[in-house]
Amino acid sequence: MEKNKNGNDKAQREGTPLGQSAAQAKTRNRKEERRRARLERKQEKQKYKAALVEERRYGTGESIGWDKLDNTAHLFPVIAGEDMSNVYRIFVTLHEDVDKEALQRSLDLVLPKFDGFNVRLRQGVFWYYFEENGKPAPLVLEEHTYPCRYIIQNRNRNYLFRVTYYKNRINLEVFHALTDGMGGINFLKELTYQYLRITHPGLLEQMGDQLSTDTSLNREDSFLKNYKKSHARAYQTQKAYLLKGERLKSGEFGVIHGVMGIAALKEAAHRYGASINEYLVAAYIYSIYMECLHGMPSKLPIRVAVPVNLRPYFHSVTTKNFFVMVSAEFFPINESYTFAEAVAMTKKSLGEQITKEHLEEVFSYNVSNEKNIIARAVPLFLKNLAIRYVYTKTALANTTTVTNIGNIGVADAYRPYIKMFGAFLAMSKGQPLKGTICSYGDRLMFTFSSVLKDPSVQRGFFGRLAEDGVEVSIESNGVYYE
């Protein structure tokens, strides 16, 4: 071995103790590096937690500790799994590609201000409940797989949502127990605002760095607050016509967006004496009637579940779930129904149900079951069995679901940077195809999400709109390309 002028081995001069091989020294150095890295991560985590505690009280001034699930949220942990994730997606597309680091920083800043997102789900003896999370925000990732996958808490820092991006699109995916679409929009808008302020410093100077004044942090259970008295069951349990057919490969998920002008759509709907929502639901029903039933009579009705946002009816600004389901029904007992007849039936069906009185009946029945003293004392595992049974009966009472997120407004300063908003749903029992309506500015996006291989219903739907003079631009995630 080479000697230096002091008579020591060269290995010792380079940091290797006498009698120890270079390989051993290398291993020792690697262990030391890992130890230092672990210590640095621990220190960073402690700093993050300290900052989190300081910022946590942005909305209410006190720690939430734990929180009850709202009446609707009790369902989702019971039925959720890999095949039925109960995860929905809301997204925003920008006029520029997304910067990953800026988006992560935005999430880190926004999350502590939203108690309703900063929780994890826990299982008690009698009910599920939310507990304050306190971990660093989940990692922002570039999208590399199909959307609306089941969220496994312990692989997501125990959070019930995820944020991904792809090119110029920011995706927020939310487990439905956390909040409904309006709560999701509330969070996504603030995340987008924060991102734009970071990537465009001029916006920060102009708008400041606080949440918008119209962003709600309210966490009341509006079901319980507005519950009046027990009512009889007010939702359908009779079986509906179900969509069947060859499915996509396991794990695949088909998405088709149709973007159209609101003015042309409104004109087409008004020709049938219908609102845009009634017209689109009817077009979906009629497409199923023509493409699946081929215009023939059916022993079962085509029934579309339509979630109704209850906030405007009961003056609520809660960020918890606050919606109920009504059903638009089309029962083709005869042959050769026209589209105009389908619109009339849809309009009548929805009109009879979307009243404050009926909506109150629907959720009051559900709340009365939760408030039942005997039911409250039943252990959670027995409640879960009952919930699954009731869910199966009601799920098979609808052919599909169409949800309307509504028109999303943003502050004027951010408009030049935002191109479009959209949303879509995961699949549920008996419903392999669903539709979602979302609009922004003067355009509306109708999105189909599906696990069926045949897109004929989607094609029939957009064809129906084209026949009425509505120009539609089609986009897809590529599942149906051949």
C-alpha positions as CSV (number, residue, x, y, z in Angstrom):
1,M,0.0,0.0,0.0
2,E,1.3,3.5,-0.9
3,K,2.9,5.4,2.1
4,N,2.8,9.2,2.6
5,K,5.6,11.2,4.1
6,N,4.4,10.5,7.6
7,G,4.6,6.8,7.1
8,N,0.8,6.4,7.1
9,D,-1.1,4.5,4.4
10,K,-2.7,6.6,1.7
11,A,-6.1,5.1,2.7
12,Q,-5.8,6.7,6.1
13,R,-4.9,10.1,4.5
14,E,-8.1,9.8,2.4
15,G,-10.3,9.2,5.4
16,T,-10.1,5.4,5.9
17,P,-9.0,4.2,9.4
18,L,-6.1,1.9,9.6
19,G,-7.1,-1.8,9.3
20,Q,-10.4,-0.9,7.5
21,S,-11.1,-1.5,3.9
22,A,-12.3,1.1,1.4
23,A,-15.5,-0.7,1.0
24,Q,-16.2,-0.7,4.7
25,A,-15.5,3.0,4.9
26,K,-17.8,3.6,2.0
27,T,-20.6,1.7,3.8
28,R,-19.9,3.7,7.0
29,N,-20.1,7.0,5.1
30,R,-23.4,6.0,3.4
31,K,-24.9,5.2,6.8
32,E,-23.8,8.5,8.2
33,E,-25.3,10.3,5.2
34,R,-28.6,8.5,5.7
35,R,-28.6,9.4,9.4
36,R,-28.0,13.1,8.6
37,A,-30.8,13.0,6.0
38,R,-33.2,11.4,8.5
39,L,-32.3,14.1,11.0
40,E,-32.9,16.9,8.5
41,R,-36.3,15.4,7.5
42,K,-37.3,15.2,11.1
43,Q,-36.3,18.8,11.7
44,E,-38.2,19.9,8.6
45,K,-41.3,18.0,9.7
46,Q,-41.1,19.6,13.2
47,K,-40.8,23.1,11.6
48,Y,-43.7,22.3,9.3
49,K,-45.9,21.2,12.3
50,A,-45.0,24.3,14.2
51,A,-45.9,26.5,11.3
52,L,-49.1,24.5,10.8
53,V,-50.2,25.1,14.4
54,E,-49.6,28.8,14.0
55,E,-51.6,29.0,10.7
56,R,-54.3,26.5,11.5
57,R,-56.7,29.0,13.0
58,Y,-57.1,31.2,9.9
59,G,-60.8,30.4,9.7
60,T,-62.2,29.9,13.2
61,G,-59.5,30.7,15.8
62,E,-59.6,27.3,17.5
63,S,-58.5,23.7,16.9
64,I,-61.1,21.3,15.5
65,G,-59.5,18.2,17.0
66,W,-62.2,16.0,15.6
67,D,-65.4,16.4,13.7
68,K,-68.5,14.4,12.9
69,L,-69.4,13.3,9.4
70,D,-72.5,14.9,7.9
71,N,-75.5,12.8,7.3
72,T,-74.7,11.9,3.7
73,A,-71.0,11.3,4.4
74,H,-71.8,8.3,6.6
75,L,-72.5,6.3,3.5
76,F,-69.2,6.7,1.6
77,P,-66.7,5.0,3.9
78,V,-69.0,1.9,4.1
79,I,-69.3,1.3,0.3
80,A,-65.9,2.6,-0.9
81,G,-63.3,0.4,-2.4
82,E,-61.1,-0.2,-5.4
83,D,-64.1,-1.0,-7.7
84,M,-66.2,1.9,-6.3
85,S,-63.9,4.6,-5.2
86,N,-66.5,7.3,-4.4
87,V,-63.9,9.8,-5.6
88,Y,-64.9,12.7,-7.9
89,R,-62.6,15.0,-9.9
90,I,-62.9,18.7,-10.4
91,F,-60.2,20.4,-12.6
92,V,-59.2,23.7,-14.0
93,T,-57.3,24.2,-17.3
94,L,-55.0,27.3,-17.5
95,H,-53.6,29.1,-20.5
96,E,-50.1,27.9,-19.5
97,D,-48.4,24.7,-18.4
98,V,-48.4,23.9,-14.7
99,D,-45.2,24.3,-12.7
100,K,-45.0,21.4,-10.3
101,E,-43.0,23.1,-7.6
102,A,-45.2,26.2,-7.6
103,L,-48.3,24.0,-7.3
104,Q,-46.9,22.1,-4.4
105,R,-46.0,25.3,-2.6
106,S,-49.5,26.6,-3.3
107,L,-51.1,23.5,-1.7
108,D,-48.7,23.7,1.3
109,L,-50.0,27.3,1.8
110,V,-53.7,26.8,1.2
111,L,-54.3,23.5,3.0
112,P,-53.8,24.8,6.6
113,K,-56.5,27.4,6.0
114,F,-59.1,24.7,5.2
115,D,-60.0,22.7,8.3
116,G,-62.4,20.6,6.3
117,F,-59.6,19.2,4.0
118,N,-57.0,18.9,6.8
119,V,-58.5,15.8,8.3
120,R,-58.1,12.0,8.2
121,L,-60.9,9.5,8.6
122,R,-61.1,7.4,11.8
123,Q,-63.3,4.5,12.8
124,G,-65.1,4.7,16.1
125,V,-67.3,2.1,17.9
126,F,-70.6,3.7,16.7
127,W,-69.6,6.0,13.8
128,Y,-66.8,7.1,11.5
129,Y,-65.4,10.5,12.4
130,F,-62.8,13.0,11.2
131,E,-59.7,13.8,13.1
132,E,-57.3,16.7,12.5
133,N,-54.5,15.4,10.3
134,G,-51.5,17.8,10.8
135,K,-49.2,16.0,8.4
136,P,-47.5,17.8,5.5
137,A,-49.7,18.2,2.5
138,P,-49.9,15.3,0.1
139,L,-47.4,15.3,-2.7
140,V,-48.4,16.9,-5.9
141,L,-47.7,14.5,-8.8
142,E,-47.9,14.6,-12.5
143,E,-50.8,12.5,-13.6
144,H,-49.7,9.1,-15.0
145,T,-52.7,6.8,-14.5
146,Y,-56.5,6.8,-14.9
147,P,-58.6,9.3,-12.8
148,C,-60.9,8.8,-9.8
149,R,-58.9,5.9,-8.3
150,Y,-59.6,4.9,-4.7
151,I,-57.7,7.0,-2.2
152,I,-55.7,4.8,0.2
153,Q,-55.2,7.0,3.2
154,N,-51.9,5.6,4.5
155,R,-50.4,6.1,1.0
156,N,-51.5,9.7,0.9
157,R,-50.3,11.0,4.2
158,N,-53.8,10.1,5.5
159,Y,-55.5,12.8,3.4
160,L,-58.8,12.2,1.6
161,F,-58.0,14.2,-1.5
162,R,-55.2,14.3,-4.1
163,V,-53.8,17.0,-6.4
164,T,-52.3,16.1,-9.7
165,Y,-51.5,18.0,-12.9
166,Y,-51.0,17.3,-16.6
167,K,-49.7,19.9,-19.0
168,N,-52.0,23.0,-18.3
169,R,-54.5,21.2,-16.1
170,I,-54.7,21.1,-12.3
171,N,-56.8,18.1,-11.0
172,L,-58.4,17.9,-7.5
173,E,-59.8,14.5,-6.6
174,V,-61.9,14.2,-3.5
175,F,-63.3,11.3,-1.5
176,H,-67.0,12.2,-1.3
177,A,-67.2,11.8,2.5
178,L,-65.1,14.9,2.8
179,T,-67.4,17.3,0.8
180,D,-69.6,17.5,-2.3
181,G,-68.8,19.3,-5.6
182,M,-69.4,22.8,-4.2
183,G,-67.0,22.2,-1.4
184,G,-64.5,20.9,-3.9
185,I,-64.8,23.9,-6.1
186,N,-64.4,26.1,-3.0
187,F,-61.0,24.5,-2.4
188,L,-59.8,24.3,-6.0
189,K,-60.5,27.9,-6.7
190,E,-58.3,29.0,-3.8
191,L,-55.6,26.6,-4.7
192,T,-55.7,28.0,-8.3
193,Y,-55.6,31.6,-7.0
194,Q,-52.6,30.9,-4.8
195,Y,-50.8,29.2,-7.7
196,L,-51.4,32.1,-10.0
197,R,-50.2,34.6,-7.4
198,I,-47.0,32.6,-7.0
199,T,-46.3,32.2,-10.7
200,H,-47.4,35.8,-11.5
201,P,-46.1,38.2,-8.8
202,G,-48.1,41.1,-10.2
203,L,-51.2,39.3,-9.0
204,L,-49.8,39.0,-5.5
205,E,-49.3,42.7,-5.4
206,Q,-52.7,43.4,-6.8
207,M,-54.8,40.8,-4.9
208,G,-52.8,40.3,-1.6
209,D,-52.3,36.8,-0.2
210,Q,-55.5,36.1,1.7
211,L,-58.5,33.9,0.9
212,S,-61.2,35.5,-1.2
213,T,-64.0,37.1,0.8
214,D,-66.5,34.9,-0.9
215,T,-64.7,31.7,0.1
216,S,-66.5,29.8,2.8
217,L,-64.8,28.0,5.7
218,N,-68.1,27.1,7.3
219,R,-68.3,23.5,8.6
220,E,-71.8,23.3,10.0
221,D,-73.9,20.1,9.3
222,S,-76.7,21.8,7.4
223,F,-78.7,18.6,7.3
224,L,-79.0,18.6,11.1
225,K,-79.6,22.4,11.2
226,N,-82.4,22.3,8.7
227,Y,-84.0,19.0,9.8
228,K,-87.6,19.6,10.9
229,K,-89.3,16.3,11.6
230,S,-89.3,12.7,10.5
231,H,-90.8,12.0,7.1
232,A,-91.7,8.9,5.1
233,R,-89.1,7.6,2.6
234,A,-89.1,10.0,-0.3
235,Y,-86.7,8.3,-2.8
236,Q,-87.1,5.5,-5.4
237,T,-86.3,1.9,-4.6
238,Q,-88.0,0.2,-7.6
239,K,-85.5,-1.2,-10.0
240,A,-84.6,0.8,-13.1
241,Y,-83.3,-0.2,-16.5
242,L,-79.5,-0.8,-16.1
243,L,-76.8,-0.2,-18.7
244,K,-74.9,-3.4,-19.6
245,G,-72.2,-4.3,-22.1
246,E,-68.6,-5.2,-22.5
247,R,-66.3,-3.3,-20.1
248,L,-63.0,-1.7,-20.6
249,K,-59.9,-3.5,-19.3
250,S,-59.5,-3.6,-15.5
251,G,-58.4,-0.2,-14.2
252,E,-59.2,1.6,-17.4
253,F,-61.6,4.6,-17.2
254,G,-63.0,6.4,-20.2
255,V,-63.6,10.2,-20.2
256,I,-65.2,12.2,-23.0
257,H,-65.7,16.0,-22.7
258,G,-68.1,17.9,-25.0
259,V,-67.6,21.7,-24.9
260,M,-70.3,24.0,-26.3
261,G,-71.5,27.6,-26.2
262,I,-74.1,28.4,-23.6
263,A,-76.0,30.8,-25.8
264,A,-76.7,28.1,-28.5
265,L,-77.5,25.5,-25.8
266,K,-80.0,27.9,-24.2
267,E,-81.7,28.6,-27.5
268,A,-82.1,24.8,-28.2
269,A,-83.5,24.1,-24.7
270,H,-86.0,27.0,-24.9
271,R,-87.4,25.6,-28.1
272,Y,-88.6,22.7,-26.0
273,G,-89.7,24.9,-23.1
274,A,-87.0,23.5,-20.9
275,S,-84.0,24.7,-18.9
276,I,-80.5,23.8,-19.9
277,N,-80.3,21.2,-17.1
278,E,-83.6,19.6,-18.1
279,Y,-82.7,19.6,-21.8
280,L,-79.3,17.9,-21.2
281,V,-80.8,15.3,-18.8
282,A,-83.5,14.6,-21.4
283,A,-80.9,14.3,-24.2
284,Y,-79.0,11.7,-22.1
285,I,-82.2,9.8,-21.4
286,Y,-83.2,9.8,-25.1
287,S,-79.8,8.6,-26.1
288,I,-80.1,5.6,-23.8
289,Y,-83.6,5.0,-25.2
290,M,-82.4,5.0,-28.8
291,E,-79.0,3.4,-28.5
292,C,-79.8,0.7,-25.9
293,L,-83.5,0.1,-26.2
294,H,-83.5,1.0,-29.9
295,G,-86.7,3.0,-29.5
296,M,-88.7,0.0,-28.2
297,P,-90.8,-0.4,-25.0
298,S,-89.3,-1.4,-21.8
299,K,-90.5,-3.2,-18.7
300,L,-88.3,-0.9,-16.6
301,P,-88.0,2.9,-16.6
302,I,-84.9,4.8,-17.6
303,R,-84.3,6.7,-14.4
304,V,-81.5,9.3,-13.9
305,A,-80.4,10.4,-10.5
306,V,-79.9,14.1,-10.3
307,P,-78.1,15.6,-7.2
308,V,-79.6,18.9,-6.0
309,N,-77.4,21.4,-4.2
310,L,-79.5,22.4,-1.1
311,R,-77.5,25.5,-0.2
312,P,-79.6,28.0,-2.1
313,Y,-82.9,26.5,-0.7
314,F,-81.8,26.7,2.9
315,H,-79.4,29.7,2.9
316,S,-76.4,27.6,3.7
317,V,-72.7,28.2,3.0
318,T,-71.4,25.0,4.5
319,T,-68.4,23.2,3.0
320,K,-69.6,19.8,4.1
321,N,-71.9,17.7,1.9
322,F,-75.3,19.3,1.5
323,F,-77.2,17.8,-1.4
324,V,-80.0,15.2,-2.0
325,M,-80.9,13.0,-5.0
326,V,-84.0,13.3,-7.1
327,S,-84.8,11.2,-10.1
328,A,-85.8,12.1,-13.7
329,E,-87.9,9.2,-15.0
330,F,-88.7,8.2,-18.6
331,F,-90.9,5.0,-18.8
332,P,-91.2,4.0,-22.5
333,I,-94.3,1.7,-22.2
334,N,-95.2,2.5,-25.9
335,E,-93.2,2.6,-29.1
336,S,-91.6,5.6,-31.0
337,Y,-91.4,8.4,-28.4
338,T,-90.1,11.6,-29.8
339,F,-87.3,13.7,-28.2
340,A,-89.8,16.4,-27.5
341,E,-91.9,13.9,-25.5
342,A,-88.8,12.8,-23.6
343,V,-88.0,16.4,-22.7
344,A,-91.6,17.0,-21.5
345,M,-91.5,13.9,-19.3
346,T,-88.1,14.9,-17.8
347,K,-89.2,18.4,-17.1
348,K,-92.4,17.2,-15.4
349,S,-90.5,14.6,-13.3
350,L,-87.9,17.0,-12.1
351,G,-90.3,19.9,-11.6
352,E,-92.4,17.8,-9.2
353,Q,-89.4,16.9,-7.1
354,I,-87.2,20.0,-7.0
355,T,-89.2,22.0,-4.5
356,K,-88.1,23.1,-1.1
357,E,-90.8,21.0,0.6
358,H,-89.9,17.8,-1.2
359,L,-86.2,18.3,-0.8
360,E,-86.7,18.7,2.9
361,E,-88.7,15.5,3.0
362,V,-85.9,13.6,1.4
363,F,-83.1,14.6,3.7
364,S,-85.3,14.7,6.8
365,Y,-86.1,11.0,6.4
366,N,-82.3,10.3,6.2
367,V,-81.6,12.5,9.3
368,S,-84.4,10.8,11.2
369,N,-82.6,7.5,10.8
370,E,-79.4,8.9,12.1
371,K,-81.1,10.6,15.1
372,N,-82.9,7.4,16.0
373,I,-81.8,6.5,19.6
374,I,-81.8,2.8,19.0
375,A,-79.9,3.1,15.7
376,R,-77.3,5.4,17.4
377,A,-76.5,2.7,19.9
378,V,-75.9,0.0,17.3
379,P,-72.2,-0.9,16.8
380,L,-70.6,0.4,13.6
381,F,-70.1,-3.0,12.0
382,L,-73.9,-3.7,12.2
383,K,-74.7,-0.2,10.9
384,N,-72.5,-0.9,8.0
385,L,-74.4,-4.0,7.1
386,A,-77.7,-2.1,7.1
387,I,-76.2,0.8,5.1
388,R,-74.9,-1.5,2.4
389,Y,-78.3,-3.2,2.1
390,V,-80.2,0.0,1.8
391,Y,-77.6,1.4,-0.6
392,T,-77.8,-1.6,-3.0
393,K,-81.6,-1.2,-3.2
394,T,-81.5,2.5,-4.0
395,A,-78.5,2.3,-6.3
396,L,-80.2,-0.2,-8.6
397,A,-83.2,2.2,-8.7
398,N,-81.3,4.5,-11.1
399,T,-79.9,3.9,-14.5
400,T,-77.3,6.6,-14.3
401,T,-76.4,9.9,-12.7
402,V,-76.1,13.4,-14.1
403,T,-74.7,16.1,-11.7
404,N,-74.6,19.8,-12.5
405,I,-71.7,21.7,-10.8
406,G,-73.2,24.9,-12.1
407,N,-71.5,28.0,-13.5
408,I,-68.1,28.7,-11.8
409,G,-67.2,32.3,-11.3
410,V,-63.8,33.6,-10.5
411,A,-62.4,37.0,-9.5
412,D,-61.8,39.3,-12.5
413,A,-58.1,39.5,-12.0
414,Y,-57.7,35.7,-12.5
415,R,-59.9,35.4,-15.6
416,P,-57.1,36.0,-18.2
417,Y,-55.2,33.0,-16.8
418,I,-58.0,30.5,-16.6
419,K,-59.3,28.6,-19.6
420,M,-62.0,26.3,-18.4
421,F,-63.3,24.3,-15.4
422,G,-64.7,20.7,-15.6
423,A,-65.7,17.8,-13.4
424,F,-66.7,14.1,-13.6
425,L,-67.7,11.2,-11.3
426,A,-66.4,7.7,-10.5
427,M,-68.5,4.7,-11.2
428,S,-71.0,3.2,-8.6
429,K,-73.0,0.1,-8.3
430,G,-75.2,-0.5,-11.3
431,Q,-74.0,2.7,-13.0
432,P,-71.1,2.1,-15.4
433,L,-71.8,5.5,-17.2
434,K,-72.3,8.9,-15.7
435,G,-72.6,12.5,-16.8
436,T,-71.4,15.8,-15.3
437,I,-72.3,19.4,-16.3
438,C,-69.9,22.3,-15.5
439,S,-69.8,25.7,-17.0
440,Y,-67.4,28.7,-17.0
441,G,-67.9,32.0,-18.7
442,D,-69.9,31.5,-21.9
443,R,-69.1,27.8,-22.3
444,L,-70.4,24.6,-20.9
445,M,-68.7,21.2,-20.6
446,F,-70.7,18.0,-20.4
447,T,-68.4,15.1,-19.4
448,F,-69.1,11.4,-19.7
449,S,-67.2,9.1,-17.4
450,S,-67.5,5.4,-18.2
451,V,-66.1,1.9,-17.9
452,L,-68.1,0.6,-20.8
453,K,-66.2,-0.2,-24.0
454,D,-69.0,0.9,-26.4
455,P,-69.4,4.8,-26.5
456,S,-72.6,4.7,-28.5
457,V,-74.7,6.4,-25.8
458,Q,-72.2,9.3,-25.7
459,R,-72.1,9.5,-29.5
460,G,-75.9,9.5,-29.6
461,F,-76.1,12.3,-26.9
462,F,-73.7,14.6,-28.8
463,G,-75.4,13.8,-32.1
464,R,-78.8,14.8,-30.5
465,L,-77.4,18.2,-29.6
466,A,-75.9,18.6,-33.1
467,E,-79.3,18.0,-34.6
468,D,-80.6,20.9,-32.5
469,G,-77.9,23.2,-33.9
470,V,-75.6,23.1,-30.9
471,E,-71.9,23.0,-32.1
472,V,-69.9,20.7,-29.8
473,S,-66.1,20.3,-29.5
474,I,-65.2,16.8,-28.4
475,E,-62.2,15.9,-26.2
476,S,-61.2,12.5,-24.7
477,N,-58.6,10.9,-22.6
478,G,-57.9,8.5,-25.5
479,V,-59.5,5.3,-24.1
480,Y,-61.8,5.0,-27.1
481,Y,-59.2,5.6,-29.7
482,E,-58.5,2.7,-31.9
